[in-house]
Amino acid sequence: MAREFLAARGGTTRSLRVGFAAIVVALPHIGLAHGVGALESAMAAYGLGLGLVDAGCNMQAVAIEHHYGRPLMSTFHGAWTRGGVLGTLIALATHRWGFASPPRCS
């Protein structure tokens, strides 16, 4: 129990910061890639960032579970799913409202 608490307190902060930074840096490179190699590199960095964020969030959830002494992981995953569904619904609603899409670069 103490090991998970220590990992969640020190390791996840670093993991989340590095993961979010990798996502922020890689995402524009995916859109601006001029070749397959550049696209593969940017997508690899993006995937690594997503993995770090996912692992850090799960470690935080495990630490909270241990603190409360009862299972909560399904609640965290349910909230994550609800947020994704809500985001999708908002995107669909704004599309139907007629907001213009951003201009495409050619």
Contacts in CASP RR format, 6 or more apart in sequence:
PFRMAT RR
TARGET T0000
AUTHOR 0000-0000-0000
METHOD contacts of the structure
MODEL  1
MAREFLAARGGTTRSLRVGFAAIVVALPHIGLAHGVGALESAMAAYGLGL
GLVDAGCNMQAVAIEHHYGRPLMSTFHGAWTRGGVLGTLIALATHRWGFA
SPPRCS
1 66 0 8 1.000
4 59 0 8 1.000
4 62 0 8 1.000
4 63 0 8 1.000
4 66 0 8 1.000
5 63 0 8 1.000
5 66 0 8 1.000
5 67 0 8 1.000
7 59 0 8 1.000
7 63 0 8 1.000
8 56 0 8 1.000
8 59 0 8 1.000
8 60 0 8 1.000
8 62 0 8 1.000
8 63 0 8 1.000
9 63 0 8 1.000
11 56 0 8 1.000
11 59 0 8 1.000
12 55 0 8 1.000
12 56 0 8 1.000
12 57 0 8 1.000
12 59 0 8 1.000
12 60 0 8 1.000
15 52 0 8 1.000
15 53 0 8 1.000
15 55 0 8 1.000
15 56 0 8 1.000
15 59 0 8 1.000
16 52 0 8 1.000
16 53 0 8 1.000
16 56 0 8 1.000
16 57 0 8 1.000
18 49 0 8 1.000
18 52 0 8 1.000
19 48 0 8 1.000
19 49 0 8 1.000
19 50 0 8 1.000
19 51 0 8 1.000
19 52 0 8 1.000
19 53 0 8 1.000
20 49 0 8 1.000
20 53 0 8 1.000
22 45 0 8 1.000
22 46 0 8 1.000
22 47 0 8 1.000
22 48 0 8 1.000
22 49 0 8 1.000
22 52 0 8 1.000
23 46 0 8 1.000
23 49 0 8 1.000
23 50 0 8 1.000
23 53 0 8 1.000
25 45 0 8 1.000
26 42 0 8 1.000
26 43 0 8 1.000
26 45 0 8 1.000
26 46 0 8 1.000
26 47 0 8 1.000
26 49 0 8 1.000
27 46 0 8 1.000
29 38 0 8 1.000
29 41 0 8 1.000
29 42 0 8 1.000
29 45 0 8 1.000
30 39 0 8 1.000
30 42 0 8 1.000
30 43 0 8 1.000
30 46 0 8 1.000
31 42 0 8 1.000
33 39 0 8 1.000
33 42 0 8 1.000
57 76 0 8 1.000
58 73 0 8 1.000
61 72 0 8 1.000
61 73 0 8 1.000
61 76 0 8 1.000
62 73 0 8 1.000
64 72 0 8 1.000
65 71 0 8 1.000
65 72 0 8 1.000
65 73 0 8 1.000
END
